[in-house]
């Protein structure tokens, strides 16, 4: 609801800004250039109508793309200001290159003045609308007692101490967390089940570092609950061997249920996934048909192989691949493939060599189960095995799994749990450095792997 309110405010105020600009522009036209009345010009000029609709839509679209609507509750007025400045500049340039560059004003200075007026209107009016909503939201949060309802998990004394530190220093400050409960992991074995039954936004861990393995196992159980999970920088650096500092209302806490990625990067990554996978599905559809026929003629069984994998926040999803093994290849239970695996069919060997068996996963990317780049998704059976030996693995579920990854480029298909564990540091390092640039580099190396046939 709050997202819709911000988006509606942006559209209305950007529309008002364009309307005021058009009135200003009309009033400063040289005599004789525009013979229509102002109302007639505003209502029936096609170019004016296009601008009144497209610029507000562009403003809202840019706000969405840059992540302004991602988390409307936990945001500052500085975010309002920065996003308004950037959006207004881009929209002003769009108007300039779409209309004003061919303006018929003989005085070039007048054109530049119009640009300044337009930028001021497209910055000022939306910023005022956003500020009003943000102030009203802050007033509501102050009365509610915090932006997150939270549960603290940790020893009694440590939990009490953290709760006191989370209290605001003044009555005018808005507390980030409203603590509604505390749980001691040493006396409660059903913490995930209890949290799942509660209406709570966040979980804060203040576990002793000596309980690192238990902490990671607890994290693995908390991810599927779709709650924000916060830990102290000390715990985070210990479980990842890296430091990452953020500050939440004076108390440095790190949200480990979210990757080290800005909302803008997350949105751009998702838009890229949709566009790339959609284009690939259309472009490769003839190849899909040929491969489907080849798989069907080569051996009995379905063309596509479906399998459950563990995805974002440990949610299960169905992955799709061209079948590269004989039917009932795992009658004796889950088993990884290896070089010269007798279960692989003749066509399957070619598909796997050039990674063509993975092509149907473009559909998984398009629908949002996966991303183009991210840690490779594994089956629940192997996830459990990995986490028993490498509890840090639970951290890879901060992001969507990928069609390719740094670990896959480095090691290729995993033929053992040991090789899966070897990929974990690369996956964790990727999560700490997520960017469109890194994704493009990994995809470039993946294409090189496919072309050279370095798959299994």
Buried (B, 14 or more C-beta within 10 A) or exposed (E): EBBEBBBEBBBBBBBBBBBBBBEBBBEEBEEEEBEEEEEEBBEEBEEBEEBBEBBBEBBBBBBBBBBBBBBBEBBEEEBBBEBBBBBBEBBBBBBBEBBBEEBEBEEEEBBEBBBEBBBBBBBBBBBEBBBEBBEEBBEEBBEEBBBBBBBBBBBEEBBBBBBEEBBBEEEEEBBBBBBBBBBBBEEEEEBBEBBBEBEBBBBBBBBBEEBBEBBBBBBBBBBBBEBBBBBBBEBBBBBBEEEEEEEBBEBBBBBBBBBBBBBBBBBBBBEBBBEBBBEBBEEBEEEBEEBBEBBBEBBEBEBEBEEEBBBBBBEEBEBBBBBBBBEEBEEEEEEBBBEEBEBBBEBBBBBBBBBBBBBBBBBBBBEBBBBBBBBBBBBEEBBEBBBEEBBBBBBBBBBBBBBBBBBBBEBBBBBEBEBBBBBBBBBBBBBBEBBEEBBEBBBEBBEEBBEEEEBB
